[in-house]
């Protein structure tokens, strides 16, 4: 057996970035940028008002108070036609260009229109804090034409997609998303729509793992189930190796008579990198590589759903992040305060399903009492994994432990 971090380091050696590809920006949410993006415009493109109000000359309002003639109304999208001269003001809307001559904007709440005698009338202004540049954003204050505004390896969130639109980008180069095939193995498995007979269970791992793939940024490919038969397993494994960058198998990697997966993978040309990790649950996890071109990564996860999910979070997710261009570092554990005691047994560190809450003083964690690695219902109450080091020890409520979120 090897340690968790040793296993993760070996995965890093083989999880290479996929090539970059062009993508429409509206489909790029969550993708990782593979190019630098420069602005083709100044933003804002002109000095502009950030409030509805009046563009004025501060020299005309000693003490921030006075009455001025309104010479023009400027709305967003228009261009000022009049220069503001002494004794004058222009009514201006939020986002509209600042007229020549004006050096501040008084917000409309600090003004009082006077009766219209002719033209646009006059306005009384009172703003004791009036200062040069007030309520104005200068041209190119946000970015200048030619500025690099997004760098390679940034993950594109909604705000970055809006920024891409602002600089005229309809398409962008991003790292490809890894295609991940999921295959469940075992004579006991039946389709989800079937009623299990004696000794049978529904194939619940496949939808769970496909959802994990999608959540981690991969492209899920379902292969269904394969019985514990060498020929059937080999055909299904070959399909996975042909159709995806990563093949994830569930079940068949322990030491039982029908745990055939490691041998069949070897026959298919997949080189074992490690088998068995010092972790609870998930000890039998398997990882290997079929050298290319094209290279393929293969994970054999234990068949029990809790073990499968823990191993996906610890190992598969790391590979998908690296292949997608993300900078995956160590397994980040956040500090959380235990709300209930937990007794740790054995030589393997445990990743226990837990409910973690954000409190005013930090995170709190409640380990969930599941009925073993097959208890999906118990797992459904968890939003995190609580880490307990190997050894025999009782952790008391109030102690600080490490947690990692499942999302």
C-alpha positions in Angstrom: 0.0 0.0 0.0 1.0 3.6 -0.7 0.0 6.8 1.0 -2.7 9.1 -0.4 -0.2 11.9 -1.3 2.1 9.4 -2.9 -0.8 8.1 -5.1 -1.7 11.7 -6.0 1.9 12.5 -7.0 2.0 9.5 -9.3 -1.3 10.6 -10.9 0.3 14.0 -11.5 3.1 12.3 -13.5 0.7 11.0 -16.1 -2.2 13.5 -16.1 -1.1 15.7 -18.9 -3.0 18.8 -20.2 -5.2 18.2 -23.2 -4.8 20.3 -26.3 -6.5 23.7 -26.5 -9.6 24.2 -28.6 -11.8 27.0 -29.8 -15.1 27.4 -28.0 -18.0 29.9 -28.3 -17.8 32.1 -25.2 -21.4 31.3 -24.2 -20.3 27.7 -23.9 -17.1 28.4 -22.0 -18.4 28.7 -18.4 -16.2 26.8 -16.1 -13.6 26.1 -18.8 -9.9 27.1 -18.3 -8.5 29.8 -20.6 -5.6 28.7 -22.9 -4.6 32.2 -24.2 -4.0 35.7 -23.1 -6.8 38.1 -23.8 -6.1 41.8 -24.6 -8.6 44.6 -24.7 -9.4 46.1 -28.1 -11.1 49.2 -26.5 -10.6 51.7 -23.8 -13.1 51.2 -21.0 -14.9 53.4 -20.4 -14.5 54.8 -23.9 -14.9 58.4 -22.5 -15.1 60.3 -19.3 -18.5 59.5 -17.9 -21.0 60.2 -15.1 -21.7 57.5 -12.6 -24.9 59.1 -11.4 -28.0 60.9 -12.7 -27.4 64.6 -12.1 -25.8 67.8 -13.5 -22.4 68.2 -15.1 -20.9 71.4 -13.7 -17.8 73.6 -13.3 -16.8 73.5 -9.6 -15.6 77.1 -9.9 -19.2 78.1 -10.4 -20.3 76.7 -7.1 -18.3 78.2 -4.2 -19.1 76.3 -1.1 -20.8 73.7 -3.3 -23.9 75.9 -3.8 -25.4 78.0 -6.6 -27.9 78.3 -9.4 -27.0 77.5 -13.0 -28.5 77.6 -16.5 -29.3 74.2 -18.0 -27.9 74.1 -21.6 -28.3 70.5 -22.6 -29.6 67.0 -21.6 -27.2 64.1 -22.2 -28.3 60.5 -22.0 -26.2 57.3 -22.3 -25.5 56.5 -25.9 -25.6 60.2 -27.0 -22.7 62.6 -27.6 -22.6 66.0 -25.9 -23.2 68.9 -28.2 -22.5 71.9 -25.9 -19.6 72.9 -23.9 -20.3 73.8 -20.3 -19.4 77.5 -19.8 -19.3 79.6 -16.7 -22.7 79.8 -15.1 -24.0 76.7 -17.0 -24.7 73.0 -16.3 -25.8 70.0 -18.4 -28.4 67.5 -17.2 -26.6 64.1 -17.5 -27.7 60.5 -17.0 -25.7 57.6 -15.5 -23.1 56.3 -18.1 -23.4 59.3 -20.4 -20.3 61.1 -21.7 -19.1 64.1 -19.7 -19.3 67.4 -21.7 -16.3 69.6 -22.3 -15.8 72.2 -19.7 -17.4 70.2 -16.8 -15.2 68.9 -14.1 -17.7 67.3 -11.7 -21.2 65.9 -11.5 -23.7 66.8 -8.8 -26.2 64.0 -8.1 -29.8 64.8 -8.8 -30.8 64.3 -5.1 -28.8 67.5 -4.3 -30.5 69.7 -6.8 -33.8 71.6 -7.2 -35.1 72.6 -10.7 -36.4 76.2 -11.0 -39.4 77.3 -13.1 -38.7 77.1 -16.8 -38.7 80.6 -18.4 -37.1 79.6 -21.6 -34.9 76.8 -22.9 -34.2 74.0 -20.4 -34.5 76.3 -17.4 -32.3 76.6 -14.4 -31.3 74.4 -11.4 -30.4 75.1 -7.9 -27.5 72.9 -6.6 -26.3 72.3 -3.1 -23.4 69.9 -2.4 -21.1 71.0 0.4 -18.7 68.2 -0.5 -18.3 69.1 -4.1 -14.8 68.3 -5.4 -13.0 68.1 -8.7 -13.7 64.8 -10.5 -16.7 64.0 -8.3 -19.0 61.3 -9.7 -16.9 60.9 -12.8 -15.0 57.9 -14.1 -12.2 58.8 -16.5 -11.7 57.3 -19.9 -9.8 54.0 -19.7 -9.9 53.9 -15.9 -11.0 50.2 -16.1 -8.7 49.1 -19.0 -6.8 50.5 -21.9 -6.7 49.2 -25.4 -3.9 46.6 -25.5 -4.1 45.8 -21.8 -3.9 42.0 -21.1 -7.1 41.6 -19.1 -7.3 37.8 -18.7 -4.4 35.4 -18.5 -4.0 31.7 -19.4 -5.2 29.2 -16.9 -7.9 31.4 -15.5 -11.2 29.6 -14.9 -14.0 31.4 -16.8 -16.8 32.4 -14.5 -19.9 34.5 -15.5 -17.9 37.8 -14.8 -15.1 36.7 -17.2 -17.6 35.8 -19.9 -19.0 39.3 -19.6 -15.5 40.8 -19.8 -14.9 38.8 -23.0 -18.0 40.2 -24.5 -16.9 43.7 -23.5 -13.7 43.3 -25.6 -15.5 41.8 -28.6 -14.6 38.1 -28.2 -17.3 35.7 -29.4 -14.9 32.7 -29.3 -12.0 31.8 -27.0 -9.3 29.2 -26.8 -9.7 26.9 -23.8 -8.2 23.6 -22.7 -10.3 20.7 -23.9 -12.5 18.9 -21.4 -11.5 15.3 -20.7 -13.9 12.7 -21.9 -14.5 10.2 -19.1 -16.1 6.8 -19.6 -17.7 5.1 -16.6 -18.1 1.3 -16.5 -19.8 -0.5 -13.6 -18.8 -4.2 -13.1 -20.5 -7.1 -11.3 -22.9 -9.9 -11.8 -25.2 -8.5 -9.2 -25.9 -5.2 -11.1 -29.2 -4.6 -13.0 -30.3 -1.4 -14.8 -31.9 1.3 -12.8 -35.3 0.7 -14.3 -35.3 -3.0 -13.4 -36.6 -4.5 -10.2 -33.7 -6.4 -8.5 -34.1 -10.1 -8.1 -32.6 -12.2 -5.3 -28.9 -11.2 -4.8 -29.2 -8.2 -7.2 -28.9 -4.5 -6.8 -29.5 -1.6 -9.1 -26.5 0.1 -10.9 -26.5 3.3 -8.8 -22.7 3.9 -9.1 -22.8 4.8 -12.7 -25.2 7.8 -12.5 -23.3 9.0 -9.3 -19.9 8.8 -11.0 -21.2 10.3 -14.3 -22.5 13.2 -12.2 -19.1 13.5 -10.4 -17.4 13.7 -13.8 -19.8 16.5 -15.0 -19.3 18.4 -11.7 -15.5 18.1 -12.1 -15.6 19.6 -15.6 -15.3 16.4 -17.6 -17.5 15.1 -20.4 -19.3 12.0 -19.0 -19.7 8.9 -21.2 -21.8 6.0 -19.7 -20.8 2.5 -20.7 -23.4 0.7 -18.6 -22.5 -2.6 -16.9 -20.3 -5.5 -17.5 -20.6 -8.9 -15.9 -17.8 -10.7 -14.1 -16.7 -12.4 -17.3 -13.2 -11.8 -18.8 -14.4 -11.5 -22.4 -17.3 -9.2 -21.6 -15.1 -7.1 -19.4 -12.4 -6.9 -22.1 -15.0 -5.7 -24.8 -16.3 -3.1 -22.5 -12.9 -1.9 -21.4 -11.8 -1.7 -25.1 -14.8 0.5 -25.8 -13.9 2.8 -23.0 -10.2 3.1 -24.0 -11.3 3.9 -27.6 -14.0 6.5 -26.7 -12.5 8.5 -23.8 -9.4 10.1 -22.3 -10.1 8.5 -18.9 -11.7 5.2 -18.1 -13.3 4.9 -14.6 -14.4 1.4 -13.5 -16.5 0.7 -10.5 -16.0 -2.7 -8.8 -13.8 -5.7 -9.4 -10.5 -4.4 -8.0 -10.5 -6.1 -4.6 -9.0 -9.5 -3.9 -12.1 -11.7 -4.5 -12.3 -14.6 -6.9 -14.4 -12.5 -9.3 -12.3 -9.3 -9.0 -11.0 -9.6 -12.6 -10.5 -5.9 -13.5 -6.7 -5.6 -12.9 -5.9 -8.7 -15.0 -8.2 -7.7 -17.9 -6.7 -4.2 -17.9 -3.2 -5.7 -18.1 -4.4 -7.8 -21.1 -5.7 -4.6 -22.7 -2.3 -3.0 -22.5 -2.9 -0.8 -19.4 0.2 -0.5 -17.2 -0.5 -0.6 -13.5 0.9 2.4 -11.6 -0.5 1.6 -8.2 -3.0 -0.8 -6.5 -4.1 -0.2 -3.0 -3.8 3.0 -1.0 -3.6 3.5 2.7 -7.1 5.2 3.0 -10.4 4.4 4.5 -12.7 3.8 2.7 -11.2 3.0 -0.7 -8.1 0.8 0.0 -8.4 -1.3 -3.2 -8.3 1.7 -5.6 -6.3 1.0 -8.8 -4.6 3.4 -11.2 -2.9 2.7 -14.5 -1.9 4.1 -17.9 -2.2 2.9 -21.4 0.6 4.6 -23.2 -0.3 6.2 -26.5 -0.7 7.7 -28.7 -3.3 8.4 -27.5 -2.5 7.9 -23.9 -5.4 6.9 -21.6 -5.7 7.0 -17.8 -7.6 4.3 -16.0 -9.0 4.2 -12.5 -10.4 1.2 -10.8 -12.6 2.3 -7.9 -14.1 0.0 -5.2 -17.7 -1.0 -5.9 -19.2 0.4 -2.7 -20.6 3.8 -3.4 -19.1 5.6 -0.4 -15.6 4.2 -1.3 -16.2 5.1 -5.0 -17.1 8.7 -4.1 -14.2 9.2 -1.7 -11.7 7.8 -4.3 -13.2 9.9 -7.0 -12.7 13.0 -4.9 -9.2 12.1 -3.9 -7.8 10.8 -7.1 -9.9 11.0 -10.3 -10.8 14.7 -9.7 -7.1 15.5 -9.5 -6.5 14.0 -12.9 -9.4 15.8 -14.5 -8.2 19.1 -13.1 -4.7 18.7 -14.5 -6.0 17.5 -17.9 -8.3 20.5 -18.0 -5.5 23.0 -17.5 -6.2 23.7 -13.8 -3.4 24.2 -11.3 -4.1 21.3 -8.9 -2.1 21.5 -5.8 -2.2 19.4 -2.7 -5.4 18.1 -1.2 -6.5 21.3 0.6 -8.0 20.6 4.1 -9.9 23.4 5.7 -10.0 23.7 9.5 -13.4 22.9 11.1 -14.5 22.5 14.7 -16.0 19.1 15.6 -19.6 19.2 16.9 -19.6 15.6 17.9 -17.0 13.1 19.1 -15.5 10.6 16.6 -13.6 7.4 17.4 -10.9 6.6 14.8 -9.6 3.0 14.5 -6.9 1.4 12.4 -3.7 2.0 10.4 -5.4 3.9 7.6 -6.4 7.6 7.7 -10.2 8.0 7.3 -12.2 10.3 5.1 -15.5 10.2 6.9 -18.7 11.7 5.3 -19.6 14.8 7.3 -22.0 17.7 7.4 -20.1 21.0 7.5 -21.8 24.3 8.3 -20.5 27.9 8.0 -20.8 29.6 11.4 -19.8 33.2 12.4 -16.7 31.8 14.0 -15.7 29.4 11.2 -16.6 26.0 9.9 -18.2 23.3 12.0 -18.3 19.5 11.2 -20.5 16.7 12.3 -19.3 13.2 11.2 -22.2 11.2 9.8 -22.8 7.7 11.1 -23.2 5.6 8.0 -23.9 1.9 7.9 -20.7 1.1 6.0 -19.4 1.9 2.5 -22.7 0.8 0.8 -24.9 3.3 2.6 -25.8 5.9 -0.1 -28.7 7.2 2.0 -26.3 8.1 4.8 -23.9 9.6 2.3 -26.6 11.8 0.9 -26.6 13.9 4.1 -22.9 14.8 3.6 -21.5 17.9 1.9 -17.8 17.2 2.9 -15.3 14.6 4.0 -13.8 14.9 7.5 -10.2 13.8 7.8 -8.9 11.7 10.7 -5.3 10.6 10.8 -4.4 6.9 11.2 -4.3 5.5 14.7 -6.4 4.7 17.7 -7.9 7.8 19.1 -11.1 9.5 20.2 -11.6 13.0 18.8 -13.7 15.1 21.1 -16.3 17.7 20.3 -14.6 21.1 20.1 -11.4 19.8 18.6 -10.2 21.2 15.2 -10.0 18.7 12.3 -9.4 19.0 8.6 -12.3 18.8 6.0 -12.6 18.9 2.2 -15.9 19.8 0.6 -17.5 17.3 -1.8 -18.6 20.0 -4.3 
